[in-house]
Amino acid sequence: MTHTDGTITITVNGEHRRVAGGISLADLANELGLVPEKVAVERNLEVVPRSTLAQVVVEDGDEIEIVHFVGGGDHDDSWTVAGRTFNSRLIVGTGKYKDFAQNAAAVEASGAEIVTVAVRRVNVSDRNAPMLTDFIDPKKITYLPNTAGCFDAESAIRTLRLAREAGGWDLVKLEVLGEAKTLYPDMVETLRATEVLAKEGFLPMVYCVDDPIAAKRLEDVGAVAIMPLGAPIGSGLGIQNRVTIRLIVEGAKVPVLVDAGVGTASDAAVAMELGCDGVLMNTAIAEAKNPIMMARAMKLAVESGRLAYRSGRMGQRRYADPSSPLAGLI
């Protein structure tokens, strides 16, 4: 039956779900964060050809099975944002490095598949000046244009419109800062910019304060990922707000990534142990004495923290609990 709100009830991989009436199997896959071209779908025990997923409409009571290939011996642990799937949960910036060559080497050592890039004026006085694209191939690494340095919604929106024109990018990182001392987000301007960009077809991953309510509002107006700061940008203070970040993770239906504040590998591991989908960092790698080595350390820390989160840590106790049994002591 169709509910009064226009939704229907179906079963997806054994779980009951309410979805919008009239939704197609392709739209259902997208709603679940899956890429229709990369999955196989069975509806009521009959395999649906992939080429027809967009035409087949889900009906009330349908039983849907969705499968894909994973590596033998382990669970796939990729993550998806706005329908795009990545294996690395580490995103790195491209500022503060000695030169583009060092930046490229750090990206390779980090294993990152996404890099943030600032949008700046072309150096018209020196047409032979090196460009980032000469060192980090945007066909191999996803560029995430950001609005670093923008202090109002208008300048951020203008910047990303130019970025889309320059490279065709719609997946972007939005940050609208309140003032220069703390580089904290101006959430009024951030919300306004998010709403405008989403209506224009952008897919904004949004830097924000560590506020579960603000995070929910961003999601409601079109943010495809929530990126709360762990500490002020470039401070290296580590994750100062574990409780609020965990609350954001628990309440979000889109990926949550810690953005800003990471100083060393243990900070990245903490972020992942909180259940975050990923970590974005720049200064922690670029300003390390050995950026390439630190990039490698961050890669391992993110992987380790994620594995620890998936494993489920032991409970904390007020008193000691011996590992070895006390019975039978000599």
Buried (B, 14 or more C-beta within 10 A) or exposed (E): EEEEEEBBBBBBEEEEBEBEBEBBBBBBBBBBBBBBEEBBBEBEEEEBEBEEBEEBEBBBEBEBBBEEEEEEEEEEEEBBBBBBBBEBBBBBBBBEBEEBEBBBBBBBBBBBBBBBBBBEEEEEEEEEEEEBEEBBEBEEBBBBBBBBBBBBBBBBBBBBBEBBEEBEBBBBBBBBBBEEEEBBBBBEBBBBBBBBBBEEEBBBBBBBBBBBEBBBBBBEBBBBBBBBBBBBBBBBBBBBBBEBBBBBBEBBEBBBBBBBBBBBBBBBBBBBBBBBBBBBBBBBBBBBEEBBEBBBBBBBBBBBBBEBBEEEEEEEEEEEEEEEEEEEEE
